[in-house]
């Protein structure tokens, strides 16, 4: 495993932003050529005189940026950005596999639903079907199996329906290893 200086190594971080300014912040960061991800989904909104499909952020008040910590001020100085997420007083990087899984899940919004943040269950990787490559935790629900993606650092969770036949159970330490092998980033993952 290579030894990377965490201040110069690009990782995903969550940034608090003004609510209802997520898309504007995303656009501003993209113009600065910063790798940014703001999960958006279409929702049917109804007003008194009409209905319309609108794009809304899946996670209000957050955008995700892949940056080296030494470049965080470029993000923090962007209008609408409030702060970088910290956990126990330290900057909280988000593993690539969680961002990748969130990207896969929002491609199928018809089965996506917010879930209570859970800490129990088995870690799995989907090996067949439309969510192939997604990692998460299986949660049993009446009438359906659901794959739950936990965004640990911001304590949110989302789920999609998945067949039990389409998943492979992983041990927590296997998640990072398999993801690194899938993306060709062996040596990338570090646990604090």
C-alpha positions as a Markdown table, in Angstrom:
| # | Residue | x | y | z |
|---|---|---|---|---|
| 1 | Unk | 0.0 | 0.0 | 0.0 |
| 2 | Unk | 1.4 | 3.4 | -1.0 |
| 3 | Unk | 1.7 | 6.0 | 1.7 |
| 4 | Unk | -0.1 | 9.2 | 0.6 |
| 5 | Unk | 0.0 | 12.6 | 2.3 |
| 6 | Unk | -3.7 | 13.2 | 3.1 |
| 7 | Unk | -3.4 | 16.9 | 2.5 |
| 8 | Unk | -2.3 | 16.5 | -1.1 |
| 9 | Unk | -4.3 | 13.3 | -2.0 |
| 10 | Unk | -7.8 | 14.0 | -3.6 |
| 11 | Unk | -10.6 | 12.4 | -1.6 |
| 12 | Unk | -14.4 | 13.0 | -1.6 |
| 13 | Unk | -15.6 | 15.4 | 1.1 |
| 14 | Unk | -19.1 | 16.6 | 2.0 |
| 15 | Unk | -19.6 | 20.4 | 2.2 |
| 16 | Unk | -22.5 | 22.0 | 4.0 |
| 17 | Unk | -24.2 | 24.5 | 1.6 |
| 18 | Unk | -27.1 | 26.9 | 1.9 |
| 19 | Unk | -30.3 | 24.9 | 1.5 |
| 20 | Unk | -31.9 | 25.5 | -1.9 |
| 21 | Unk | -28.6 | 26.6 | -3.3 |
| 22 | Unk | -27.1 | 23.2 | -3.9 |
| 23 | Unk | -27.4 | 23.4 | -7.8 |
| 24 | Unk | -26.0 | 27.0 | -7.8 |
| 25 | Unk | -23.0 | 25.9 | -5.7 |
| 26 | Unk | -22.5 | 22.9 | -7.9 |
| 27 | Unk | -22.4 | 25.1 | -11.0 |
| 28 | Unk | -20.0 | 27.5 | -9.4 |
| 29 | Unk | -17.6 | 24.7 | -8.3 |
| 30 | Unk | -17.8 | 23.1 | -11.8 |
| 31 | Unk | -16.8 | 26.5 | -13.3 |
| 32 | Unk | -13.7 | 26.4 | -11.0 |
| 33 | Unk | -13.0 | 23.0 | -12.5 |
| 34 | Unk | -13.5 | 21.3 | -9.1 |
| 35 | Unk | -14.8 | 17.7 | -9.3 |
| 36 | Unk | -18.3 | 18.1 | -7.7 |
| 37 | Unk | -21.2 | 15.7 | -7.3 |
| 38 | Unk | -24.7 | 16.9 | -6.2 |
| 39 | Unk | -27.1 | 13.9 | -6.5 |
| 40 | Unk | -30.3 | 15.2 | -8.2 |
| 41 | Unk | -33.6 | 13.4 | -8.8 |
| 42 | Unk | -36.8 | 14.3 | -10.6 |
| 43 | Unk | -39.9 | 14.8 | -8.5 |
| 44 | Unk | -43.4 | 15.6 | -9.6 |
| 45 | Unk | -44.4 | 19.0 | -8.0 |
| 46 | Unk | -48.0 | 20.2 | -7.9 |
| 47 | Unk | -49.0 | 23.8 | -7.7 |
| 48 | Unk | -52.6 | 25.1 | -7.6 |
| 49 | Unk | -52.7 | 25.5 | -11.4 |
| 50 | Unk | -50.2 | 22.8 | -12.7 |
| 51 | Unk | -48.0 | 19.8 | -12.2 |
| 52 | Unk | -44.4 | 19.8 | -13.3 |
| 53 | Unk | -41.4 | 17.5 | -13.0 |
| 54 | Unk | -38.5 | 19.3 | -11.3 |
| 55 | Unk | -35.0 | 18.4 | -10.4 |
| 56 | Unk | -34.3 | 18.5 | -6.7 |
| 57 | Unk | -31.2 | 17.6 | -4.7 |
| 58 | Unk | -31.5 | 14.1 | -3.1 |
| 59 | Unk | -29.6 | 15.4 | -0.1 |
| 60 | Unk | -30.5 | 18.9 | 0.9 |
| 61 | Unk | -27.8 | 21.1 | 2.2 |
| 62 | Unk | -24.8 | 19.1 | 0.9 |
| 63 | Unk | -22.5 | 18.9 | -2.1 |
| 64 | Unk | -19.7 | 16.4 | -2.5 |
| 65 | Unk | -16.3 | 17.5 | -3.9 |
| 66 | Unk | -13.2 | 15.4 | -4.7 |
| 67 | Unk | -10.3 | 17.5 | -3.5 |
| 68 | Unk | -7.0 | 17.5 | -1.7 |
| 69 | Unk | -7.5 | 19.0 | 1.7 |
| 70 | Unk | -4.8 | 21.6 | 0.9 |
| 71 | Unk | -7.3 | 23.0 | -1.7 |
| 72 | Unk | -10.3 | 23.2 | 0.6 |
| 73 | Unk | -10.3 | 27.0 | 0.7 |
| 74 | Unk | -11.1 | 27.1 | -3.0 |
| 75 | Unk | -14.3 | 25.3 | -2.2 |
| 76 | Unk | -15.0 | 27.1 | 1.1 |
| 77 | Unk | -14.7 | 30.5 | -0.5 |
| 78 | Unk | -17.3 | 29.7 | -3.1 |
| 79 | Unk | -20.6 | 31.7 | -2.5 |
| 80 | Unk | -23.2 | 29.4 | -0.8 |
| 81 | Unk | -20.7 | 27.0 | 0.8 |
| 82 | Unk | -20.9 | 27.1 | 4.6 |
| 83 | Unk | -18.3 | 24.5 | 5.8 |
| 84 | Unk | -16.6 | 21.2 | 5.3 |
| 85 | Unk | -18.1 | 18.2 | 7.2 |
| 86 | Unk | -16.1 | 17.2 | 10.2 |
| 87 | Unk | -16.5 | 14.1 | 12.3 |
| 88 | Unk | -15.0 | 14.2 | 15.9 |
| 89 | Unk | -13.2 | 17.4 | 15.0 |
| 90 | Unk | -11.5 | 16.0 | 11.9 |
| 91 | Unk | -12.2 | 16.3 | 8.2 |
| 92 | Unk | -14.3 | 13.4 | 7.2 |
| 93 | Unk | -13.4 | 11.9 | 3.8 |
| 94 | Unk | -16.1 | 9.8 | 2.1 |
| 95 | Unk | -15.0 | 6.5 | 0.5 |
| 96 | Unk | -15.2 | 6.5 | -3.3 |
| 97 | Unk | -17.4 | 3.4 | -3.2 |
| 98 | Unk | -20.1 | 5.3 | -1.4 |
| 99 | Unk | -20.2 | 8.1 | -4.0 |
| 100 | Unk | -20.1 | 5.5 | -6.8 |
| 101 | Unk | -23.0 | 3.6 | -5.2 |
| 102 | Unk | -25.0 | 6.8 | -4.8 |
| 103 | Unk | -24.4 | 7.6 | -8.5 |
| 104 | Unk | -25.7 | 4.1 | -9.5 |
| 105 | Unk | -28.8 | 4.4 | -7.3 |
| 106 | Unk | -29.9 | 7.8 | -8.6 |
| 107 | Unk | -30.0 | 6.3 | -12.1 |
| 108 | Unk | -33.0 | 4.3 | -11.0 |
| 109 | Unk | -35.0 | 6.8 | -8.9 |
| 110 | Unk | -38.3 | 4.9 | -9.2 |
| 111 | Unk | -37.0 | 2.5 | -6.5 |
| 112 | Unk | -35.0 | 4.9 | -4.4 |
| 113 | Unk | -36.3 | 6.0 | -1.1 |
| 114 | Unk | -34.8 | 7.6 | 2.0 |
| 115 | Unk | -34.2 | 5.3 | 4.9 |
| 116 | Unk | -33.5 | 5.6 | 8.6 |
| 117 | Unk | -29.8 | 5.5 | 9.2 |
| 118 | Unk | -29.0 | 2.0 | 10.3 |
| 119 | Unk | -25.8 | 0.4 | 11.8 |
| 120 | Unk | -26.8 | -3.2 | 11.6 |
| 121 | Unk | -26.9 | -5.7 | 8.7 |
| 122 | Unk | -24.6 | -7.3 | 6.2 |
| 123 | Unk | -22.3 | -5.5 | 3.8 |
| 124 | Unk | -23.0 | -6.6 | 0.2 |
| 125 | Unk | -22.0 | -6.0 | -3.4 |
| 126 | Unk | -24.6 | -6.3 | -6.1 |
| 127 | Unk | -23.4 | -8.8 | -8.7 |
| 128 | Unk | -26.4 | -8.8 | -11.1 |
| 129 | Unk | -29.2 | -6.6 | -12.2 |
| 130 | Unk | -29.4 | -2.8 | -12.8 |
| 131 | Unk | -27.5 | -2.0 | -9.6 |
| 132 | Unk | -24.4 | -4.2 | -10.4 |
| 133 | Unk | -21.3 | -2.8 | -8.6 |
| 134 | Unk | -23.3 | -1.1 | -5.9 |
| 135 | Unk | -22.2 | -1.7 | -2.3 |
| 136 | Unk | -24.4 | -1.4 | 0.7 |
| 137 | Unk | -26.2 | -3.2 | 3.6 |
| 138 | Unk | -29.2 | -5.5 | 3.2 |
| 139 | Unk | -32.2 | -4.6 | 5.2 |
| 140 | Unk | -35.3 | -6.9 | 5.2 |
| 141 | Unk | -38.5 | -5.1 | 4.6 |
| 142 | Unk | -42.0 | -6.7 | 4.3 |
| 143 | Unk | -42.4 | -8.0 | 0.7 |
| 144 | Unk | -39.0 | -6.9 | -0.6 |
| 145 | Unk | -35.3 | -7.0 | 0.1 |
| 146 | Unk | -33.7 | -3.6 | 0.1 |
| 147 | Unk | -30.1 | -2.6 | -0.4 |
| 148 | Unk | -29.3 | 0.3 | 1.9 |
| 149 | Unk | -26.4 | 2.7 | 1.1 |
| 150 | Unk | -25.2 | 4.4 | 4.3 |
| 151 | Unk | -23.4 | 7.7 | 4.0 |
| 152 | Unk | -21.7 | 7.2 | 7.3 |
| 153 | Unk | -20.1 | 10.7 | 7.7 |
| 154 | Unk | -23.4 | 12.5 | 7.3 |
| 155 | Unk | -25.6 | 9.8 | 8.8 |
| 156 | Unk | -28.0 | 9.5 | 6.0 |
| 157 | Unk | -29.2 | 6.3 | 4.2 |
| 158 | Unk | -31.0 | 5.4 | 1.0 |
| 159 | Unk | -32.4 | 2.1 | -0.3 |
| 160 | Unk | -33.4 | 0.4 | -3.5 |
| 161 | Unk | -35.1 | -2.9 | -4.2 |
| 162 | Unk | -32.7 | -5.7 | -5.0 |
| 163 | Unk | -33.1 | -9.5 | -5.3 |
| 164 | Unk | -31.2 | -11.6 | -2.7 |
| 165 | Unk | -30.0 | -13.7 | -5.6 |
| 166 | Unk | -28.2 | -10.7 | -7.1 |
| 167 | Unk | -26.0 | -9.9 | -4.1 |
| 168 | Unk | -22.7 | -11.3 | -2.6 |
| 169 | Unk | -22.1 | -10.8 | 1.2 |
| 170 | Unk | -18.9 | -9.0 | 2.0 |
| 171 | Unk | -17.0 | -8.5 | 5.2 |
| 172 | Unk | -16.5 | -4.8 | 5.9 |
| 173 | Unk | -12.8 | -5.0 | 5.2 |
| 174 | Unk | -13.5 | -6.6 | 1.8 |
| 175 | Unk | -15.5 | -3.6 | 0.6 |
| 176 | Unk | -12.5 | -1.3 | 0.3 |
| 177 | Unk | -10.3 | -4.0 | -1.3 |
| 178 | Unk | -12.9 | -5.0 | -3.9 |
| 179 | Unk | -13.7 | -1.4 | -4.8 |
| 180 | Unk | -10.0 | -0.6 | -5.2 |
| 181 | Unk | -9.6 | -3.6 | -7.5 |
| 182 | Unk | -12.7 | -2.7 | -9.5 |
| 183 | Unk | -11.5 | 0.9 | -10.0 |
| 184 | Unk | -7.8 | 0.1 | -10.4 |
| 185 | Unk | -6.9 | 2.2 | -7.3 |
| 186 | Unk | -5.1 | -0.5 | -5.2 |
| 187 | Unk | -3.4 | 1.1 | -2.3 |
| 188 | Unk | -5.9 | 4.0 | -2.3 |
| 189 | Unk | -8.0 | 3.1 | 0.8 |
| 190 | Unk | -6.8 | 4.0 | 4.2 |
| 191 | Unk | -8.6 | 3.6 | 7.5 |
| 192 | Unk | -8.1 | 6.2 | 10.2 |
